[in-house]
Amino acid sequence: MSDSPQEQEIKALGLILLRTGSMLMSNGASTARIRMTIDRIANNFGYDADLFITHRALTLSLSDKDNDHTFSSLKRTDPQGVNFKIVSGISRMSWSVKEQGWSFEQIEKELDRLTSIPHYPRLVLLLLVALAGASFCGLAGGNPLAMCICFAASFIGLFVRQEAHKRHFNIYLCVFFAAFTAAMFAGSFCKLFPNSDLEKAFATSVLFLIPGVPLINSFTDLFDGNILNGMLRIVHGLIIAFMIALGLVCSIAIYKF
C-alpha cells in the first residue's frame, strides 16, 4: 500500500532536516543553532520538530499540527570539523525557506551545492596556519628568527596531521603526531643554538592545534542548557589539549630541556 501524499511529504522533509542537522553538527555549529535552524524550516512547512542531538547522532521526530502524520528517524553524524562556509550557508538557506517559500527541491539543491564547495587549497591552508603560528610567536615576544622557526614548525606539524588523518588514524593520535613533530622541529633549533632565545618558538609551535571551536561551543551549549553536549564537547577539547601537552612533554623528555 503506497503512502499518502502527506506521508510522503513528511518523510521527505524529515530526511532533509536530518541531512541539514548532520551537516551543521559535522561543521562546528552549536546545539542551539542546529535546533533553531531545524525548527525554522519545519515550522515553515507546518510541522513541529523534536530533535535530540548527541555528539555522534541526531534523532528527529516530526509531526503535523494535529499529530495525524508523524516521522521519526535517526542519523549518525560524520566526524566533526570546522567549516563556517557550510554553517553560514545553511543559516541563509533556512531564512530563504521562511521568507521566500523554498520547495524541497530547492533546499536539496542548495544542500548539494554547499556540500560540493571546495575547501581552500592545501598549500594555502598550510601557509596561512603557519603564518598564524609565527604571529603567535611574535605576540609572545619571539624574535624574527624564532618566528621563522615557528612558521616552519607549524607548517610541518599541520602537514603531519593532515597526512595522519588521510591514513585514518584516530583524531587524537593525529593531534599528538602533529604536536610532537612541531615541538621536535622547533626544539632542535633550541638545542643547537641554546643562546639564541628561541624558547618562544618551541612554546608556540603547537598553538595551531588548540581546539578553540569545540571549547567555545561547549560553553555555549552549557549556557543554553544543553548539558550533555556541552560536557561531551568539553571532554573532547580537553583530550585534544592533553594530546598537545603530551607531544610537548615527549619532545622535552627527548631533548632533556
C-alpha positions in Angstrom: 0.0 0.0 0.0 1.5 3.3 -1.1 1.9 6.2 1.2 -0.4 9.2 1.0 0.9 12.5 -0.3 1.1 14.0 3.2 3.1 10.9 4.4 5.4 11.2 1.5 5.8 15.0 2.3 6.6 14.5 5.9 9.1 11.7 5.2 10.9 13.8 2.5 11.0 16.8 4.9 12.3 14.6 7.7 15.2 13.3 5.6 16.1 16.8 4.5 16.1 18.0 8.1 18.3 15.1 9.3 20.7 15.9 6.5 20.7 19.6 7.4 21.3 18.9 11.1 24.0 16.4 10.3 25.9 18.9 8.1 25.6 21.6 10.8 26.8 19.2 13.5 29.8 18.0 11.4 30.9 21.5 10.6 31.1 23.2 14.0 27.6 24.5 14.7 26.4 24.8 18.3 23.5 22.7 19.5 21.2 25.8 19.9 21.9 26.8 16.3 21.1 23.3 14.9 17.8 23.2 16.8 16.9 26.7 15.8 17.6 26.1 12.1 15.7 22.8 12.1 12.7 24.4 13.8 12.7 27.3 11.4 12.5 25.0 8.3 10.0 22.6 9.9 7.6 25.3 11.1 7.6 26.9 7.6 6.1 23.7 6.2 3.6 23.4 9.1 5.3 20.7 11.1 6.7 20.5 14.7 10.2 19.1 15.1 11.6 17.5 18.2 15.3 17.0 17.9 17.6 15.0 20.2 21.2 15.8 19.5 24.2 13.8 20.7 27.8 14.1 19.8 27.6 11.4 17.1 23.9 11.1 16.1 20.7 13.1 15.6 17.2 11.7 16.4 14.3 13.6 14.8 10.6 13.3 15.4 8.4 15.3 13.0 4.6 15.7 13.3 1.9 17.9 11.9 -0.3 20.2 14.0 -2.9 17.5 14.6 -0.5 14.6 15.1 -2.2 12.8 12.2 1.1 12.1 10.5 4.5 11.6 12.1 8.0 10.7 11.1 10.8 9.5 13.3 14.3 8.6 12.4 18.0 8.6 13.5 21.0 9.7 11.5 24.7 9.3 12.6 26.9 12.3 12.0 30.3 12.4 10.4 33.4 13.1 12.4 33.3 16.8 13.4 35.4 19.5 11.8 35.0 23.2 11.2 33.7 24.8 8.0 31.8 28.0 8.7 31.0 28.4 5.0 28.6 25.5 5.3 27.2 26.7 8.7 26.5 30.2 7.4 25.2 28.9 4.1 22.7 26.7 5.8 21.6 29.5 8.0 21.0 31.7 5.0 19.1 28.9 3.3 16.8 28.5 6.3 15.9 32.1 6.1 15.2 31.8 2.4 12.9 28.9 3.1 11.0 31.0 5.6 10.9 34.3 3.6 10.8 33.0 0.0 8.9 29.8 0.5 11.6 27.4 -1.0 10.4 24.0 -2.1 12.0 20.7 -1.1 13.8 20.6 -4.4 15.4 24.0 -3.9 16.5 23.0 -0.4 18.1 19.8 -1.6 19.8 21.6 -4.5 21.3 24.2 -2.0 22.5 21.4 0.3 24.2 19.7 -2.7 25.8 23.0 -3.6 27.1 23.6 -0.1 28.4 20.0 0.1 30.3 20.5 -3.1 32.0 23.7 -2.1 35.7 23.0 -2.3 38.0 23.6 0.7 40.8 26.0 0.5 43.8 24.6 -1.5 46.1 22.6 0.8 49.1 24.8 0.3 47.2 27.9 1.1 45.9 26.4 4.3 49.3 25.3 5.3 50.8 28.7 4.7 48.1 30.6 6.5 48.2 28.4 9.5 51.9 28.6 9.6 51.7 32.4 9.4 49.3 32.4 12.3 51.7 30.3 14.3 54.5 32.8 13.5 52.2 35.6 14.6 51.5 33.9 17.9 55.3 33.6 18.4 55.7 37.3 17.7 52.9 38.2 20.1 54.7 36.2 22.7 57.8 38.2 22.3 59.7 36.0 19.9 62.5 37.4 17.7 62.4 37.2 13.9 64.4 34.0 13.9 62.0 32.4 16.4 59.1 33.5 14.3 60.6 31.8 11.2 61.2 28.6 13.1 57.7 28.6 14.4 56.4 29.2 10.9 58.2 26.1 9.7 57.2 24.0 12.7 53.6 24.9 12.3 53.7 24.1 8.6 55.3 20.7 9.2 53.1 19.9 12.1 49.9 20.6 10.2 51.2 18.6 7.2 51.8 15.6 9.5 48.3 16.0 11.0 46.7 16.0 7.5 48.7 13.0 6.4 47.8 11.1 9.6 44.1 12.0 9.0 44.3 10.7 5.4 45.6 7.4 6.7 42.6 7.2 9.1 44.4 7.4 12.4 42.4 8.3 15.5 41.8 12.0 15.7 43.6 12.3 19.0 46.6 10.5 17.7 46.7 12.9 14.7 46.9 15.8 17.2 49.7 14.0 19.1 51.7 13.3 16.0 51.4 17.0 14.9 52.3 18.4 18.3 55.2 16.1 18.7 56.6 16.8 15.2 56.2 20.6 15.6 57.8 20.6 19.0 60.7 18.3 17.9 61.4 20.6 14.9 61.4 23.8 17.0 63.2 22.1 19.9 66.0 21.0 17.6 66.9 24.7 17.0 66.7 25.4 20.7 69.1 22.6 21.3 71.5 23.5 18.5 71.5 27.2 19.4 71.0 27.4 23.2 71.8 31.1 23.5 69.6 32.4 20.7 66.4 33.0 22.7 64.4 30.5 20.7 62.3 29.1 23.5 59.3 31.1 22.5 59.3 29.3 19.1 59.2 26.0 20.9 56.4 27.1 23.2 54.2 28.5 20.5 54.9 25.9 17.8 51.8 23.8 18.8 49.3 26.6 19.3 47.7 26.0 15.8 46.3 22.8 17.3 44.3 24.5 20.2 40.6 23.3 19.9 39.0 26.7 20.1 35.7 25.9 18.3 34.9 22.8 20.4 35.6 24.6 23.7 33.6 27.7 22.7 30.7 25.5 21.6 30.9 23.6 24.8 30.3 26.7 26.9 27.6 27.9 24.5 25.8 24.6 24.9 26.2 24.6 28.7 24.8 28.2 29.0 21.9 27.2 26.7 21.0 24.2 28.9 22.4 21.5 26.5 24.4 19.9 29.4 25.1 16.6 27.7 26.5 18.0 24.5 28.4 20.7 26.4 30.1 18.2 28.6 30.9 15.9 25.7 32.5 18.8 23.8 34.5 19.9 26.9 35.9 16.4 27.2 36.6 16.3 23.5 38.5 19.6 23.8 40.4 18.5 26.9 41.5 15.3 25.3 42.9 17.3 22.4 44.6 19.7 24.8 46.1 16.7 26.7 47.5 15.2 23.4 49.1 18.6 22.6 50.7 18.6 26.0 51.8 15.0 25.6 53.5 15.9 22.4 55.4 18.7 24.1 56.3 16.6 27.1 57.7 13.8 24.9 59.9 16.3 23.0 61.1 17.9 26.2 62.0 14.4 27.6 64.0 13.6 24.4 65.9 16.9 24.3 66.2 17.0 28.1 65.3 20.7 28.4 
